[in-house]
Amino acid sequence: QVQVVESGGGWVQAGGSLRLSCTASGSTVTPHLMAWYRQAPGKQRELVAITSNVGSRQYADSVKGRFAISRDRAKNTMYLQMNRLQPDDTAVYYCNVQIYGSSSAGDYWGQGTQVTVSS
């Protein structure tokens, strides 16, 4: 059974930085896609950044140039380096893992980690 665990959230002042981590365990293969989503109070969940197992990366326009997604394939771990944080970045950040074509195939979510940015 695949489990997804995030860590690294917290409180930071505007302009500061945080680094989120997400580890997927229990998969029989390397996850094909790993992504960060976020959901602010009263808003829909939105895609922040996504990376594939061949190294492609995409970002939401609102975070381009400030956030960087990376991945350690050997550890099945993904990171989100968040710089120049703004109050609008305040949200619960969720890790999403997508696995195809194996006994572990599925769409998995972590429990979320809170990021709070004060002005």
C-alpha positions as CSV (number, residue, x, y, z in Angstrom):
1,Q,0.0,0.0,0.0
2,V,1.4,3.4,-1.0
3,Q,1.7,6.0,1.7
4,V,2.4,9.7,1.1
5,V,3.8,11.9,3.9
6,E,4.6,15.6,3.7
7,S,6.7,17.6,6.1
8,G,8.3,21.0,6.3
9,G,5.3,23.4,6.7
10,G,5.2,26.2,9.2
11,W,5.0,29.9,9.8
12,V,7.2,32.4,8.1
13,Q,7.2,36.2,7.5
14,A,6.7,37.6,4.1
15,G,9.9,37.4,2.0
16,G,11.0,34.3,3.9
17,S,11.6,30.7,2.7
18,L,10.4,27.2,3.5
19,R,11.2,23.8,2.1
20,L,8.5,21.1,1.9
21,S,9.3,17.4,1.5
22,C,7.1,14.5,0.3
23,T,8.0,10.9,0.5
24,A,6.1,8.1,-1.1
25,S,6.6,4.7,0.4
26,G,5.3,1.2,-0.5
27,S,5.3,1.6,-4.2
28,T,6.7,-1.2,-6.4
29,V,7.8,1.3,-9.0
30,T,9.1,4.9,-9.2
31,P,6.1,7.2,-9.2
32,H,5.4,8.7,-12.7
33,L,4.2,12.0,-11.5
34,M,4.7,13.9,-8.3
35,A,3.0,17.2,-7.6
36,W,2.3,19.9,-5.1
37,Y,-1.2,21.3,-4.7
38,R,-2.4,23.9,-2.2
39,Q,-5.8,24.9,-0.9
40,A,-6.4,28.2,0.9
41,P,-9.5,28.8,3.1
42,G,-12.6,29.2,1.0
43,K,-10.8,28.4,-2.3
44,Q,-10.4,25.4,-4.5
45,R,-7.4,23.2,-4.5
46,E,-4.9,24.4,-7.1
47,L,-1.8,22.9,-8.7
48,V,1.4,24.6,-7.6
49,A,4.1,22.5,-9.3
50,I,4.5,19.1,-10.9
51,T,7.4,16.9,-11.9
52,S,7.6,13.7,-13.9
53,N,9.9,10.7,-13.6
54,V,11.8,12.0,-16.7
55,G,12.6,15.3,-15.1
56,S,10.0,17.7,-16.6
57,R,8.7,20.4,-14.4
58,Q,5.8,22.8,-14.6
59,Y,4.7,25.6,-12.3
60,A,1.7,27.7,-11.7
61,D,2.2,31.2,-12.9
62,S,1.8,32.6,-9.4
63,V,4.9,30.8,-8.2
64,K,7.2,30.9,-11.2
65,G,10.6,32.3,-10.3
66,R,9.9,31.8,-6.6
67,F,9.3,28.1,-6.1
68,A,11.4,25.2,-7.3
69,I,10.3,21.6,-7.4
70,S,12.9,18.8,-7.3
71,R,12.9,15.1,-6.8
72,D,15.2,12.4,-5.5
73,R,14.2,9.3,-7.4
74,A,16.2,6.9,-5.3
75,K,14.4,8.0,-2.2
76,N,10.9,8.5,-3.9
77,T,11.0,12.0,-2.3
78,M,10.0,15.3,-3.8
79,Y,10.8,18.8,-2.5
80,L,9.4,22.2,-2.9
81,Q,11.7,25.1,-2.2
82,M,9.6,28.1,-1.6
83,N,11.4,31.5,-1.7
84,R,10.1,35.1,-1.4
85,L,6.9,33.8,0.2
86,Q,3.9,36.1,0.2
87,P,0.7,36.1,2.4
88,D,-1.2,34.8,-0.7
89,D,0.9,31.6,-0.5
90,T,-0.8,30.8,2.8
91,A,-2.5,27.4,2.4
92,V,-2.5,23.8,3.2
93,Y,0.0,22.2,0.8
94,Y,-0.7,18.6,-0.4
95,C,1.5,16.1,-2.1
96,N,0.0,14.1,-5.0
97,V,1.6,11.0,-6.3
98,Q,0.5,9.2,-9.5
99,I,1.6,5.7,-10.4
100,Y,0.8,3.9,-13.6
101,G,1.0,0.3,-14.8
102,S,1.9,-1.6,-11.8
103,S,0.4,-3.3,-8.8
104,S,0.8,0.1,-7.0
105,A,-1.1,2.0,-9.7
106,G,-3.2,4.8,-8.3
107,D,-3.6,8.4,-7.4
108,Y,-2.4,9.1,-3.8
109,W,-2.5,12.1,-1.6
110,G,-0.8,13.1,1.6
111,Q,-2.5,14.6,4.6
112,G,-1.3,18.1,3.9
113,T,1.0,20.5,5.6
114,Q,0.1,24.0,6.7
115,V,2.1,27.0,5.4
116,T,1.3,30.4,6.9
117,V,2.9,33.5,5.7
118,S,2.4,36.7,7.7
119,S,2.7,40.2,6.3
